[in-house]
Amino acid sequence: MIKVYFLSLLLVAHHGSSEPQKRMFPSDFLFGAATAAYQIEGAWNEDGKGENIWDHMVHTNPSVIPDKSNGDIAADSYHNYKRDVEMMRELGLNAYRFSLSWARVLPTGITNQVNPAGINFYNNYINEMLKYNITPIVTLYHWDLPQKLQELGGFVNPLITQWFEDYARVVFENFGDRVKKFMTFNEPREICYEGYGSTTKAPMANSTAMGTYKCAKNLVVAHAKAFHLYDKEFRPTQKGECGITISVNWMGPASDSPENETAAEIARQGEWGLYAHPIFSSEGGFPKELAQKIAEKSAQQGYRQSRLPEFTEEEKDFVRGASDFFGVNHYTAFLMTPMKYKGIFPVPSILDDMNVMWNWPAEWSQSASFWLKMAPNSLYNALTHLKAKYNNPVFYITENGWSTTPDSGLVDDARVTYYRAALENVLDLLEAGVNLKGYMAWSLMDNFEWMRGYTERFGLYEVDFSDPARTRTPKKSAFVYKHIIKNRYVDYKYEPESLTMTIDEGH
């Protein structure tokens, strides 16, 4: 159960009355879907694209993926982007969140070589969306660092802040005339803890003592550099926004005892506070309670200074407030208690520093992913907490979804149940005054699910990975989501008459 903690995704059930009421979404609320470049694009070495850390890992160590698969072709969106946009039109989306492949734009990671074919691909993708009034929301980095930069240390090298700012400049220069919503990083925790502090994501650095923490500071500063670059040099003419997306699964106490309350707070600080607090809190810097625990553990372990680096006052000022919005990826919840056993976690590590346990009630429904259960009101709990803690910034739910097995078919009733519950929570949040502007379903289509390969599926559309054409077929959840978007409320009585999708007039 311990490993559950660090995989980032979760959910909700309707907060309040057991009798659903017809509550309407605002007319300007953004409804979209989300994907990531490595998970859908394929064309891993075509048209000048450079190698990234996922390409490198799956080719040199394929056994780390259960089905020994990879993203070499994936859903082949590189050659099927017009079909992707057609799916967005079928659903009636007014927004689409996708990421750019850093190595497709800059094959070596730095700006001495800009790849024209990569720029052309993303221009075509963006223009195809805009043709049909679909708002492109661009994530600059969704886990696929150019391998050449990883060979120089990647996110534990402080130079990453300059490399990322330079990459961001190329992105803003080439796409900012049409893209008005940028996100710098997707899920810093998964980048830093899973990639550098353990082995559950590429590059599998497993630097448990300091990898997570060095990455965390460098990433937050890199984000702030990209934000200030946009704010000073591009916003005046492009008139857009720049934010960050952080995975925020709800970490609640298993009971109202002081010990469990403390365990939940430390878990929240370690899970997402390391990345959110420097940007969104009024005091800046890393969360104080967690920082104190790390400093105490570091001293006990013989370190002359804390394994968690500090921000200077100048750095705090530079990072604080450096975001136009808070993107939230949310999937589930955990109930927290203090750790009751010894010898479970690596020493030293962030897990040992926090020293808490992640628990689930038996009655929470299980998805195809071991870490993802249907947790009542988790979305509501997470965002109302963030609202209170960080003075109600602008929020977007940038991922939210449910996994099924490859053989589960097109009638995905569990996903329908999940989405309806989540969207009821969205309505609850709007009623509670949370400054929430949009919702992106994860994911538009089945794709390469990172370390799980193709053994788990999150798509609204099924992708036939045995077909060279990578045929996409809508699932029942696609029809239900389309109905919600079109009618602006959650209709529990709606059942699609058939699973044949068409484009409504106006889309």
Secondary structure, 3 states (H helix, E strand, C coil): CHHHHHHCCCCCCCCCCCCCCCCCCCCCCEEEEECCHHHHCCCCCCCCCCCEHHHHHHHHCHHHCCCCCCCCCCCCHHHHHHHHHHHHHHHCCCEEEEECCHHHHCCCCCCCCCCHHHHHHHHHHHHHHHHCCCEEEEEEECCCCEHHHHCCCHHHCCCHHHHHHHHHHHHHHHHCCCCCEEEEEECHHHHHHHHHCCCCCCCCCCCCCCHHHHHHHHHHHHHHHHHHHHHHHHHHHHCCEEEEEEECCEEEECCCCHHHHHHHHHHHHHHHHHHHHHHHCCCCCCCHHHHHHHHHHHHHCCCCCCCCCCCCHHHHHHHCCCCCCEEEECCCEEEEEECCCCCCCCCCCHHHHHCEEEECCCCCEECCCCCCEECCCHHHHHHHHHHHHCCCCCEEEEECCCCECCCCCCCCHHHHHHHHHHHHHHHHHHHCCCCEEEEEEECCECCCCHHHCCCCECCCEEECCCCCCCCEEECHHHHHHHHHHHHCCCCCCCCCCCCCCCCCCCC
